[in-house]
Amino acid sequence: MAFRFLSELVRSLRLRAEGIAEAPEELAAVGLGQQHVDQCRAVAAKLEALNAERESLKGAMLAKTAEIKAETAEALKWRKFVSAQIKYALRHNRERWVSFGIYVKR
């Protein structure tokens, strides 16, 4: 069965762990015991911890993306200013613009 949400999987693991713990005699015949209860609980806890870490990283990524966008906007403004100064200084020698990465649009 595919799980649409991680929380469904965690809930399912916890429910199975409870079920195994409540009926150990019935399930002992197929080899299920306390180690399986512990394993289900451990896996559920690990998934929750990983999900919490992922959410934290998402927040950090959003903050870093905003920082990059702001810095990019500042860099574009600076590049535009520098380009204008170069074009003005070399307005009579447009061929030199290429050495600064500025190309004449025709």
N, C-alpha and C positions, 0 to 999 in steps of 0.2 A: 504494500500500500504506500503510495506517495503521500507525503505530508506537505500541505500548502504552506504551513507556517512552522517555524522551529518550535514555537510554544506548544503546538499540537504534539509534536514528537516527544518533547520533554514531559508533557502531561501524560502521554501514553506510557512512557517508560516508568514514571512514578506510580501509575496505576497498576502496572504489571508487577512492580516490586511489592506493592502493598498486597496484591492478590497472592503472590508466591508466599509472602510472609504469613498470610492468614490461613493458608491451606498447605502447610508443608508435607503432611502425610499423604495427601492425594497426589501431589506433584513429585514426591520422592521417587515414585516408580519410573518416571521418565528422566530422572536425574537432575531435577531442579531443586535447589536448596538455598541456604543462606548466602552462599557465595554469589549466586545469581541475583539475589535481592541487593546485595552490596554493589555488584557490578552495575545493575540498572540505575541505582541511585548515584553511583560515581559518574557514570556516563551522562546522566541528566545534569548533574552539577557542573561537569566539565563543559557541556554544551551551553549552559547558562552563563558560565564565566567567559567563554569565548564570544558569546553574543554580546555580553556587556562590553568586552574589550573592542569588539567590532564597532559598536555604537560610539564608543569613545573616540576611536580612530576616524569615524565618519565626521564627527564634530571637529576634530583637529584638521581633517582634510578640507572641510568647508571653510574653516578659518584661514588656512594656508592658501586656498584658492582665492579668497577675497583679497588677501595680502598680495598675491601675484597679480591679480587684476589691477589693483591700485598702483602697484609698482610699474606695470606695463603701461598704464595710462600716463604716468609721469615720464617714463622713458620715451614714449611717443611724442609727448610735448617737447621734451629736450631735443630729440632727434630733429623735429620740425624746426626748432629754433636754430640749432647748429647748421642745418641744411640751408636755411634762409641766409644765415651769415656767410656761409661759404659761397653760395650763389651770388650774393651781393659783392663780396670781395673779389670773386673771379668772374664777374659779369661780362668782362671783355674777353675771357678765355674759357669758353664753355667746354672745350675739349678736356681741360684739367678736372672738371667735375667728376669724370669717370673714376679718377684715382681716389676719390672720396666715396665712391659707391653711389653717386648721383647721376642719373641718366636723363638726358634731354627728351622730353615728350614732344613728339611732333604730330 
